[in-house]
């Protein structure tokens, strides 16, 4: 009994130590955690404000703000090597919150003016979109400085807090909301600067990546989801709270999985979840019971939000691993998301009346479900992908330090596949190959000493080696 009690106490102590390390890892970058939440809350409130200008088509206000983001994303896509990293350019760092604050001030000044101010308000919406886009890209650069677990915690946690803050602030009066919108950009900027100050110099974004082969399969799938979400959102029956509930549900699940189960949960399983939710939501809209529309909206929103969160985390992780600009990767992601504008248009009665195939709502819902399934099956047909899908990504030349790192990761992935390592064993194998000590591996993967020894023993068995030195030597032999 004493031995069993000691083992139980040891397991409890190990679990407590792991939870403590996760908590310490999360709280040491508090500014980055809350700062991005301020940006997300600001975006949600601004979208809501401009949507109110078009009560019959509320999505139109959101699309106008999104169009303001378009020039920023295009500029970064074509000039990333000159402009990135953005956090080193004071004009862009200060310019983002200034544009956001200016849009709030102009909105308040124009709101009480005659009907002629409608055009000016559209220009203000474009201004707000430009400021928000710059801010989002700078936060993406910060998140790319973190390890995989930190990325999940901070991105999912920030989305959750941002959506919750925005949702709660919607009930505030116009004057209070204006004050909140003026404060959030300033708070976000302060947090951004404080967060970058905590990042080690070696982990800061650089501008030395090689030729990029973008993970198009993932982004195209997101584009399909965005289109389906746009069609659903463009419907008059779409609930205003559905997108918020979707983000809250998806981000809360990801955060809890990362915080409590990261040491034994395979995150690649999550990639299968969004399309199940999306398809179920699209098909639920065809049912006749009274709550079917609300259920469909929440399922579609949750599926879309989960896919968007996963892809955002993936791109930040790719940037961290390979040194590619996070601003570039996220700009491409955001550009693909403009398929949602097309979805909004398809849902409009005038467009559906002009296209015979769109007139039947049942046919449209089934067609969207089939499109989502096909796109998702193409993505899931990949035979091998790492915890965050980095094998979807490749680099060209091998001249830079980032490209050497990419080649090393590719060799590890190939050997792991040949020897049938599990996802967790592959992570341990790569860290061993990097020369990390057992204590460093335990800290980075958040696993107990006994768990690491068990993984290491199985890796040795699968490679038919008996020591760490033999394993590293085997990797060196396979360089060619």
C-alpha positions in Angstrom: 0.0 0.0 0.0 2.9 2.4 0.8 4.5 1.7 -2.6 1.2 2.3 -4.4 0.6 5.4 -2.3 4.0 6.7 -3.2 3.5 6.1 -6.9 0.1 7.8 -6.8 1.6 10.8 -5.0 4.4 10.9 -7.5 1.9 10.9 -10.4 -0.1 13.7 -8.7 3.1 15.6 -8.1 4.2 15.3 -11.7 0.7 16.4 -12.9 0.9 19.4 -10.6 4.4 20.2 -11.8 3.3 20.0 -15.4 0.3 22.3 -14.8 2.5 24.7 -12.9 4.9 24.8 -15.9 2.1 25.4 -18.3 0.7 28.2 -16.1 4.1 29.8 -15.8 4.7 29.5 -19.5 1.3 31.2 -20.1 1.7 34.1 -17.6 5.2 35.2 -18.4 3.9 36.9 -21.6 0.8 38.4 -20.1 0.9 41.5 -22.4 0.8 39.4 -25.6 -2.1 37.4 -24.1 -4.3 40.4 -23.4 -3.0 42.8 -26.1 -4.3 40.8 -29.0 -7.6 40.4 -27.2 -7.9 44.2 -27.3 -7.5 44.2 -31.1 -10.1 41.4 -31.5 -12.6 43.2 -29.3 -12.0 46.5 -31.3 -12.6 44.7 -34.6 -15.8 43.1 -33.4 -17.2 46.4 -32.1 -16.2 48.3 -35.2 -17.8 45.6 -37.4 -21.0 45.9 -35.3 -21.0 49.7 -35.6 -20.8 49.8 -39.3 -23.2 46.9 -39.7 -25.8 49.1 -37.9 -25.5 51.6 -40.8 -27.1 49.0 -43.1 -29.9 47.4 -41.1 -31.3 45.5 -44.1 -27.9 44.1 -45.0 -25.7 44.2 -41.9 -22.9 42.2 -43.5 -22.3 45.1 -45.9 -20.8 47.2 -43.2 -18.5 44.4 -42.3 -17.4 44.0 -45.9 -16.6 47.7 -46.3 -14.3 47.5 -43.3 -12.7 44.4 -44.7 -12.1 46.2 -48.0 -10.1 48.7 -46.1 -7.8 45.8 -45.0 -7.3 44.7 -48.6 -4.7 47.3 -49.7 -2.6 46.5 -46.5 -2.6 42.8 -47.1 -1.8 43.2 -50.8 1.1 45.6 -50.0 2.6 43.1 -47.6 2.2 40.2 -50.0 4.2 42.1 -52.7 6.6 44.0 -50.5 7.1 41.7 -47.5 10.9 41.4 -48.0 11.2 45.1 -47.9 8.8 45.9 -45.1 9.0 42.9 -42.8 9.4 42.6 -39.9 6.8 45.3 -39.3 7.5 45.8 -35.6 10.9 47.4 -36.5 9.2 50.2 -38.4 8.0 52.9 -36.0 5.7 54.5 -38.7 3.7 51.2 -39.0 3.8 50.5 -35.3 2.4 53.9 -34.3 0.4 54.3 -37.5 -1.9 51.3 -36.8 -3.4 52.6 -33.5 -3.5 56.1 -34.9 -5.6 55.0 -37.9 -7.9 53.1 -35.6 -8.4 56.0 -33.2 -8.9 58.4 -36.1 -11.6 56.3 -37.6 -13.5 56.4 -34.2 -13.2 60.1 -34.0 -14.4 60.7 -37.5 -17.2 58.3 -37.0 -18.5 60.2 -34.0 -18.2 63.6 -35.9 -20.0 62.3 -38.9 -22.7 60.3 -37.2 -25.0 63.2 -36.5 -24.7 64.8 -39.9 -27.1 64.7 -42.9 -27.5 61.9 -45.3 -24.5 63.2 -47.3 -22.3 61.9 -44.6 -23.0 58.3 -45.6 -20.2 58.4 -48.2 -17.8 59.9 -45.7 -18.7 57.1 -43.2 -17.7 54.6 -45.9 -14.3 56.2 -46.1 -14.0 56.1 -42.3 -14.8 52.3 -42.5 -12.0 51.8 -45.0 -9.7 53.8 -42.6 -10.7 51.5 -39.7 -10.0 48.4 -41.8 -6.5 49.6 -42.7 -5.5 50.3 -39.1 -6.9 47.0 -37.9 -5.0 45.1 -40.6 -1.7 46.6 -39.6 -2.3 45.8 -36.0 -3.3 42.2 -36.7 -0.2 41.6 -38.8 2.1 43.0 -36.0 0.5 40.7 -33.5 1.0 37.8 -35.9 4.7 38.6 -35.9 4.8 38.5 -32.1 3.0 35.2 -32.0 5.4 33.7 -34.4 8.2 34.2 -31.8 6.6 31.7 -29.5 6.7 27.9 -29.4 3.8 25.7 -30.5 2.1 25.4 -27.1 2.4 29.2 -26.4 0.9 29.9 -29.9 -2.1 27.8 -29.1 -2.6 29.3 -25.6 -2.2 32.9 -26.6 -4.1 32.8 -29.9 -7.0 30.8 -28.7 -7.1 32.6 -25.3 -6.9 36.0 -27.0 -9.7 35.2 -29.4 -11.9 34.0 -26.5 -11.2 37.1 -24.4 -11.5 39.5 -27.3 -14.8 38.0 -28.5 -16.1 38.1 -24.9 -15.0 41.7 -24.3 -16.6 42.8 -27.6 -19.8 41.0 -26.9 -20.1 42.5 -23.4 -19.3 46.0 -24.7 -22.1 45.9 -27.3 -24.6 46.6 -24.5 -22.8 49.8 -23.5 -24.3 53.1 -24.6 -22.9 55.0 -27.6 -20.7 57.3 -25.5 -19.2 54.5 -23.4 -18.6 52.4 -26.6 -16.7 55.4 -28.1 -14.5 55.7 -25.1 -13.8 51.9 -25.2 -12.9 52.1 -28.9 -10.5 55.0 -28.2 -8.8 53.2 -25.4 -8.4 49.7 -26.9 -5.8 50.6 -29.7 -3.6 52.5 -27.1 -3.8 49.6 -24.7 -2.9 47.1 -27.5 0.1 49.2 -28.6 1.4 49.3 -25.0 1.0 45.6 -24.7 2.7 44.9 -28.0 5.8 46.9 -27.1 6.0 45.3 -23.7 5.6 41.9 -25.2 8.3 42.3 -27.8 10.6 43.5 -25.0 10.2 40.1 -23.3 11.2 38.1 -26.4 14.7 36.8 -26.7 16.7 38.4 -29.5 17.3 35.1 -31.1 13.5 34.5 -31.4 12.6 37.9 -32.9 11.3 37.9 -36.5 13.9 38.2 -39.2 14.1 38.9 -42.9 16.2 36.1 -44.3 13.8 33.4 -45.4 14.3 31.5 -48.7 11.9 30.8 -51.5 8.4 30.1 -50.2 6.0 27.3 -51.2 2.8 28.3 -49.4 0.5 25.6 -47.8 -2.2 26.3 -50.4 -4.4 23.3 -49.5 -5.0 24.6 -46.1 -5.8 28.1 -47.2 -8.0 27.0 -50.1 -10.0 24.9 -47.6 -10.4 28.0 -45.4 -11.5 29.9 -48.5 -14.3 27.3 -49.1 -15.3 27.6 -45.4 -15.3 31.4 -45.6 -17.5 31.2 -48.7 -20.0 28.9 -47.0 -19.9 31.1 -43.9 -20.6 34.1 -46.1 -23.6 32.5 -47.7 -25.0 31.5 -44.3 -24.2 35.0 -42.8 -25.9 36.7 -45.8 -29.2 35.0 -45.1 -31.6 37.2 -43.2 -32.2 34.4 -40.7 -28.6 34.4 -39.6 -28.4 35.2 -35.9 -26.2 38.1 -34.8 -24.8 36.1 -31.9 -23.9 33.0 -33.9 -20.4 34.2 -35.0 -19.5 35.2 -31.4 -20.8 31.9 -30.0 -18.8 30.0 -32.6 -15.5 31.8 -31.8 -16.1 31.4 -28.0 -16.8 27.7 -28.4 -13.9 27.0 -30.7 -11.3 29.0 -28.9 -12.3 27.7 -25.4 -12.0 24.1 -26.6 -8.5 24.7 -28.1 -7.3 26.6 -25.1 -8.5 23.8 -22.7 -7.0 21.1 -24.8 -3.6 22.8 -25.0 -3.6 23.8 -21.3 -4.8 20.6 -19.7 -4.0 17.8 -22.2 -1.1 19.0 -24.4 1.1 16.2 -23.0 -1.1 13.5 -24.4 -3.3 15.0 -27.1 -2.6 14.8 -30.8 -3.7 18.1 -32.3 -3.8 16.7 -35.8 -7.1 15.2 -34.9 -8.6 18.7 -34.6 -8.2 19.2 -38.4 -11.0 16.7 -38.9 -13.5 18.5 -36.7 -14.3 21.8 -38.6 -15.7 20.2 -41.7 -17.9 17.8 -39.6 -19.3 20.9 -37.8 -19.7 22.8 -41.0 -21.5 20.0 -42.9 -23.8 19.3 -40.0 -24.7 22.9 -39.8 -25.4 23.3 -43.5 -27.6 20.2 -43.4 -29.3 21.2 -40.2 -30.6 24.3 -42.0 -32.7 21.9 -44.1 -34.6 20.5 -41.1 -38.1 21.8 -40.3 -38.0 22.0 -36.5 -38.1 25.5 -35.0 -34.6 25.7 -33.6 -32.9 24.2 -36.7 -31.9 27.6 -38.0 -30.2 28.6 -34.8 -28.5 25.3 -34.4 -27.3 25.5 -38.0 -25.9 29.0 -37.6 -23.9 28.0 -34.4 -22.5 24.9 -36.0 -21.4 26.6 -39.2 -19.9 29.5 -37.2 -18.1 27.1 -34.8 -16.7 25.0 -37.7 -15.5 28.1 -39.5 -14.0 29.7 -36.4 -12.2 26.5 -35.5 -10.7 26.2 -39.0 -9.6 29.9 -39.0 -8.0 29.5 -35.5 -6.1 26.3 -36.6 -4.8 27.9 -39.7 -3.7 31.1 -37.9 -1.8 29.0 -35.4 -0.3 26.8 -38.1 1.0 29.9 -40.0 2.5 31.4 -36.8 4.2 28.0 -36.1 5.5 27.8 -39.7 6.9 31.3 -39.3 8.5 30.3 -36.0 10.1 27.1 -37.5 11.2 28.4 -40.8 11.7 32.1 -40.3 9.2 33.1 -43.0 7.5 36.4 -42.3 4.3 35.9 -40.3 3.0 39.1 -41.8 3.4 37.6 -45.3 1.7 34.3 -44.4 -1.2 35.9 -42.6 -1.7 38.4 -45.4 -2.2 35.6 -47.9 -4.6 33.9 -45.4 -6.6 37.1 -45.1 -6.8 37.7 -48.8 -8.2 34.2 -49.4 -10.9 35.0 -46.8 -12.4 37.6 -49.1 -14.3 34.7 -50.6 -16.8 35.5 -47.8 -17.7 38.6 -49.7 -18.8 36.4 -52.6 -20.8 34.3 -50.2 -22.7 37.3 -48.9 -23.6 38.3 -52.5 -24.7 34.8 -53.4 -27.1 34.8 -50.5 -28.9 37.9 -51.7 -32.5 37.4 -53.1 -31.7 39.4 -56.3 -28.7 37.2 -57.1 -30.5 34.0 -56.3 -33.4 35.0 -58.5 -31.1 35.6 -61.4 -29.4 32.2 -61.1 -31.8 29.2 -61.4 -29.6 26.8 -59.4 -29.5 29.2 -56.4 -33.3 29.7 -56.2 -33.8 26.5 -54.3 -32.4 26.8 -50.7 -32.2 23.0 -50.3 -30.0 22.7 -53.4 -27.8 25.5 -52.3 -27.3 24.1 -48.8 -26.5 20.6 -50.2 -24.1 22.1 -52.8 -22.3 24.0 -50.1 -22.1 20.8 -47.9 -20.7 18.8 -50.8 -18.1 21.6 -51.6 -17.0 21.6 -48.0 -16.6 17.8 -47.9 -14.6 17.7 -51.1 -12.3 20.5 -50.0 -11.8 18.8 -46.6 -11.1 15.4 -48.1 -8.4 16.9 -50.3 -6.8 18.3 -47.2 -7.1 15.2 -45.1 -5.8 13.0 -47.9 -2.3 14.1 -46.9 -0.4 11.0 -45.8 1.8 12.7 -43.2 1.7 16.0 -41.4 3.3 17.1 -38.2 1.5 18.5 -35.1 0.9 21.8 -36.9 1.0 20.5 -40.4 4.5 21.9 -41.2 5.0 19.3 -43.9 2.5 21.2 -46.0 5.1 23.9 -46.3 8.5 23.9 -48.1 11.3 26.2 -48.9 13.5 26.6 -52.0 17.1 27.6 -51.7 19.2 26.3 -48.8 21.3 29.4 -48.3 19.9 30.9 -45.2 19.9 29.7 -41.6 16.2 29.2 -41.8 16.5 26.9 -44.8 19.2 24.8 -43.1 16.7 24.4 -40.3 14.0 23.4 -42.7 16.2 20.7 -44.2 17.0 19.4 -40.8 13.2 19.2 -39.9 12.5 17.4 -43.3 15.2 14.8 -42.5 13.7 14.2 -39.1 10.2 13.9 -40.6 11.4 11.4 -43.2 13.1 9.2 -40.7 10.1 9.4 -38.3 7.8 8.3 -41.2 10.2 5.4 -42.2 10.3 4.1 -38.6 6.7 4.7 -37.9 7.1 7.0 -35.0 4.0 8.4 -33.3 3.5 12.2 -33.4 4.8 12.6 -29.8 7.7 10.2 -30.5 8.6 12.3 -33.5 8.7 15.4 -31.4 11.0 13.7 -28.9 13.2 12.4 -31.7 13.6 15.8 -33.2 14.6 17.4 -29.9 17.1 14.6 -29.2 18.6 15.2 -32.7 18.9 18.9 -31.9 21.0 18.0 -28.9 18.4 19.0 -26.2 19.0 17.6 -22.7 16.2 15.4 -21.1 15.3 18.3 -18.8 15.0 20.7 -21.8 12.8 18.2 -23.6 10.6 17.7 -20.6 10.2 21.5 -20.3 9.5 22.1 -24.0 7.0 19.3 -24.4 5.5 19.5 -20.9 5.9 15.9 -20.1 7.1 14.1 -17.0 10.5 12.4 -16.7 9.0 8.9 -16.8 7.0 9.7 -19.9 10.1 11.0 -21.7 12.0 7.8 -20.8 9.1 5.7 -22.1 9.1 7.6 -25.4 12.9 7.4 -25.7 12.9 3.7 -25.1 10.3 3.1 -27.9 12.3 5.3 -30.3 15.5 3.3 -29.6 13.6 0.1 -30.3 12.1 1.4 -33.6 15.5 2.6 -34.8 17.3 -0.4 -33.4 19.8 1.7 -31.5 20.9 1.6 -27.9 21.9 5.2 -27.1 21.4 8.8 -27.9 24.8 9.0 -29.7 23.8 6.1 -32.0 20.5 7.9 -32.8 22.2 11.1 -33.7 24.8 9.3 -35.8 22.0 7.6 -37.7 20.5 11.0 -38.5 23.9 12.2 -39.7 24.2 9.2 -42.0 20.9 10.1 -43.6 21.8 13.6 -44.5 22.2 12.7 -48.1 
